[in-house]
Each structure stands twice: as C-alpha cells, then as structure tokens.
Amino acid sequence: MDAYLLDWANLLLRWLHVIVAIAWIGSSFYFVFLDSNLLAPTADDLKAKGVDGAMWAVHGGGFYNPQKYLVAPKGGIDSKLHWFYWESYSTWLSGFALFAVLYLWNASAFLVDRQVLDWSPVAAGFTAVGFLVAFWFIYDAICRVFGFRPHGERILAALLIVVVAFASWLACHLFAGRAAFLIVGAMLATAMSANVFFWIIPGQRKVVAAMTSGQPYDADALAIHGRRGKQRSVHNTYFTLPVLIAMLSNHYGFLTSHPRRWLVLCLLMAAGALIRQFFVQRHGWHHGRARHPWPFAAAGVLVLLGLIAWMKPAPVPASAALPASVGYAQIAPVLAERCVSCHGEAVQMKNLRLDSQAQVEQHAQLIYQQVVVSRIMPLSNGTHMTDAERALVARWFEGRGRAP
C-alpha cells in the first residue's frame, strides 16, 4: 500500500509540476519576446504618459497594445496590478516535493549507486539538498561581486560555466546517474526561483510602494531595483533550456550511464543555452538591434550532432553475436539474476512480477522499453546487467512468437 500511495503522489506531483512549470516558462518566454519587440512610441500622448516602449499584437480575434514604463506611469496605476511570482514559487515547491517523494524518500535506490560511491542514503540525501543551497549562494555571490562591473556579465558567465561544469562532474561522481542529472537541473532551477523570491519581487515591491505612496521619490535611486531584477530575469531565461534538458535527460539511460556522463550533461546544457540565445537574439535582429541569430542555433545543433556521433554505441563483437532466435528459456536466467530481486514473489516494486513466463509475456513491451530502449532498469544498474544481456532481451522481444 505504501508503494501504491507513493506512485499516486509521484504522478500527481509530477502533473502539478509540469502544469505550473509551463505557466512559469511560458510567461518568461513571453516577456522576453515582449521586451525585444517594444518600440519607442511616436505618438505624443504616449510620450506624455512616460511610455518607454510599445507594440501591437493580435491573438484570439482581438488586438493588444502592451506598453512599458521604465519606473512609473505619470498618471498612476488605475486598475489591478498583476504580479508574476506564484508560477515560479509553485514550480519550485512542486518540484522539490516530487524530488522528496521520489529521490529523498527512496535515497538508497535512487540516489545511491554503490558502483559510483558506497555511502549512506542519509548522507546522500543531505548532500543532494546541499547542492541546491550551495549553488544559490555561490551564484548570488558572483552576481553581487561582478554583476555591474565593466564586462561583468562576461566574467559572470565564464565563472558560472566553470561552477556548473564542476558541479556536474562532482554530482556524477557522488550520485547515481539519473539522480546526478536531476540534481544539477534542480540546482539551476533553485537559483531561478530564488532570483524571483529574493531579488526580483522584493525590488518590484519597493518600486510599487514608492509609486503608490503619494510622496515624492527618487526615480534614479529606484532604478537599481529594475536593473537588478532585469539582470536576474535574463539569467533565468538562459537557465531555462539547460534545466529542461537536465530534467528530461535523466529518463534516458544511455545518457546517464555513459562513462563520461558529466561531460554529456554539460554539452547538453550548453546546446540548450546556445539555442535559447538564438530565440532571444532573433527578436532584436528583426528590429536591427542585434546580429543575425543563426550562428547560435547552428552552434547548438553542432554540439548536439557532435554528441550523437561521440556517443554512438560500439558494434557488438563477433564473439558476442546473438543467436538468430531467443526464447523465454534463454532470458529467464537473466531476469532471475538481474530483475527478480525487486520484481519477484518477495518484493513486487511497481506491482510487477517477473518470475514467471506468463508475467514476463504480459509485460514484454514494458520490459523492452525499460531494459533496452531507455536502459533505466535495473535501477542505477544495481544488479550489473551487461550490454550483452540487454541485447539478448531485445532479440527475445523482437522475435516473440517465433521462438519457444
């Protein structure tokens, strides 16, 4: 029953996490698009109101005319002010709850890989959470020190590349492959949400409080909140695709089981950042504000193509050639040795048993997907299933009905 309820918690939290993440990422992408397409107004009435940029858009049969004010509209705000922060908070809270239910609650199975490091599940759990906290403090310190210096953004970017690469290397030498990928993604996502919680929203609250106080205020003094909020918002934009690929890639065993998986993760995230730069820059390019964005897209695609070529599986040696047909009798010893300890009479994880031919035939598609295609199972390859055994399972599945 505990496993059954945990599965439901996993499903519902994952569903919630995806929904609120779509809302957060969607609003982030929209405001990047909006900022990049705002044009200085030419109408006198807009200039008189203090409009810094405006655009026209059509959607759903209606016309929209967003206008941006750098600090405060001269006429004040005469309607409800919408804040964009619950999307961020809900994404992080639901994501951490999912991480707790799946990884921290089952740290011995999901965080610890004895082939990587033989340590206690409690230590692994605290260290995993420590990655999230430590990265925020390191990232925030770098932003504080270098954020507004001459060439500060370039220095900041270079330092962050080094920090993220080191964190990826360290995570892959401490945790199971799937967990390492997810922890690095969660590390960046934590910094994104912390940017909103600690800097963007507090700064905006100070500006709004000054605007609505009815008292004179120093616009230049308030401008630092806008600059800092914009800076952290831009960082969040570039973190987005690396976070998404880190989160998604942990479902693909051929990535997380690679001997140089930390480098695989770094290259995937680098490709994501380059592709995100393409989308950011293309808006400015259309208005003559930026160079052509295609080199960034091309660079991202080349990284991915190079990764695909580098990770190409080696051909199976002739001595390990498989028989023309494989039946249940030939895979039964493999399942008994590698799978039945978690999916047998005594333990039935995910309500799945693989200790009888009827059960194996019933779940053939699932076995093939988990063992051969995604290579997720056995979990963290804790039972040391070999590539030859996975190939044997593949040959059995492909030839079902032709072999006894």
KOLVEX-579433 format. One record per residue (C-alpha): z, x, y. Coordinates in steps of 0.25 Angstrom, whole numbers, plus 5000, padded with zeros to 4 digits. Example, Ala and Ser with C-alpha at 12.3 -4.5 7.8 and 13.67 -1.06 7.14 Angstrom:
BEGIN
503150494982 502950554996 
//
This chain:
BEGIN
500050005000 500350115010 498950175007 498350045009 499050015023 498750155027 497250125024 497350005033 498050085044 496950185043 495850085044 496350005056 496850125064 495450195062 494750065066 495650055079 495450205082 493950185081 493950065090 494750125101 494050255100 492750185102 493350125115 493850255120 492650335117 491750225122 492450215135 492450365136 490950375134 490650265144 491450325155 490750465153 489450385153 489850315166 490350435173 489050505170 488150395175 488950355188 488050385200 488550405215 488350265222 487350245232 487850105237 488650115250 489650005244 489950095232 490150215240 491050145250 491950105238 492050245233 491150235221 490850375215 489850335205 489250205199 488250155189 487550035184 487549995169 487049875161 487749825148 487849695141 487049625151 487849665163 487749775173 488949865176 489149955188 490350055186 490850125198 491650255198 492750285209 493250425209 494650395213 494850255219 493950135223 494150115238 494349965236 495349985225 495249925211 495249775212 495149745197 495749785184 495749935181 495349975167 495950095160 495350175149 496450235141 496850135129 495550175122 496050315122 497450295118 497150195107 496150285101 497150405100 498250315095 497450245084 496850385081 498250445079 498750325071 497550345062 497850495061 499250465058 498950365047 497950435040 498250585042 499650605046 500150495036 499350565025 499450705030 499550765016 498250705013 497450705026 498050825034 498350925023 497350995015 498051095006 496751175005 496851195020 498351215023 499451175014 500551115023 501350995024 500850855029 501950845039 501550985045 500050945045 500350805052 501150875063 500050975065 498950875066 499650805077 499950935083 498450965084 498350835093 499450875102 499151015103 497750995107 498050905118 499051005125 498051115123 496851035129 497750975140 498251115144 496751175144 496351055153 497551075163 497251225164 495751235164 495251095167 495051105182 494751255183 493351315186 492551295173 493851235168 493051135159 492251245152 493551325150 494251205144 493051165135 493051315130 494551305127 494451175120 493351215111 494251335107 495451245105 494751135097 494051235088 495351305085 496051165083 494851125073 495051265066 496551245065 496451105060 495551135049 496451245044 497651155044 497251015040 496250945030 494850945035 494850795039 496150805046 495750925054 494450865059 495250735063 496450815069 495450895078 494750765083 496150695085 496550815093 495450795103 495650645103 497050665106 496750755118 495750645123 496750535122 497850625129 496850655140 496850505143 498350485141 498850605149 497750625160 496650525162 497450395162 498750455170 497750515180 497050385182 498350305183 498750395195 497450375202 497550225200 498950225204 498550295217 497350205219 498150075218 499450115225 498850075239 499350205244 498450325249 498150425238 497550565238 496250545230 496050695229 497350705222 497050595212 495650655209 496350755199 496650645190 495250595190 494750745187 495750765176 495450625170 493950655170 494150795164 494950735152 494050625151 492850715150 493550795139 493850675131 492350645132 491950775125 493050765115 492550625110 491450665101 492150785095 493350695092 492450595085 491750695077 493050755072 493550625069 492350575061 492050705054 493350705047 492750595038 491750695033 492250795022 491050885023 491550915037 493050925035 492951005022 492051115028 492551255027 492351275042 492751125046 493451175059 492051225063 491351105059 492351015067 492151105079 490651095078 490650945076 491550925089 490651025097 489450945093 490150815098 490550875111 489150925114 488550785110 489550725119 489150815131 487750765129 488150625131 488950665143 487950745150 486750655147 487350555157 487350655168 486050715164 485350575167 485850585181 485550725183 486950775183 486950855170 485950945162 485250885150 486250845139 485350865127 485751015125 487150965122 486650855112 485750965105 486951065104 487850955098 486750915088 486451065085 487951085082 487950975072 486651015065 487151155064 488451095058 487651015048 486851145044 488051225043 488851135034 487651105025 488251095010 487951215001 487051174989 487751154976 487551284968 486751264956 487851294946 488551174952 487451084950 487850944947 487350864934 486250764936 487150644934 488650634935 489550524929 490950484931 491450564920 491050694928 491650654941 492950594935 493650734933 493250764948 493950634952 495150654943 495350794949 495050764964 495250624967 496150544957 497450614962 497250524975 496450414968 497050384955 498050304948 499250364954 498650374968 497550284974 497250324988 496450224996 496650134983 495550214976 495650264961 494650364956 495250384942 494250284934 492750274933 492850124938 493550164951 492650284953 491350204951 491950094960 492250194972 491050284969 490450264983 491750294990 491950424981 490650474984 490850454999 492250515000 491950634990 490550674992 490050615005 491250635015 491950725006 493250665011 493850654997 494650714991 495550715004 495450855010 494950884996 496350904992 495850904977 494851004980 493550934976 492351024975 490951004980 490451004966 491350894963 490950814975 489450834971 489850784957 490350654963 489150644971 488250654959 489050554952 488950454963 487450474965 487150454951 488150344948 487550244937 486650354931 487750444925 488850394915 
//
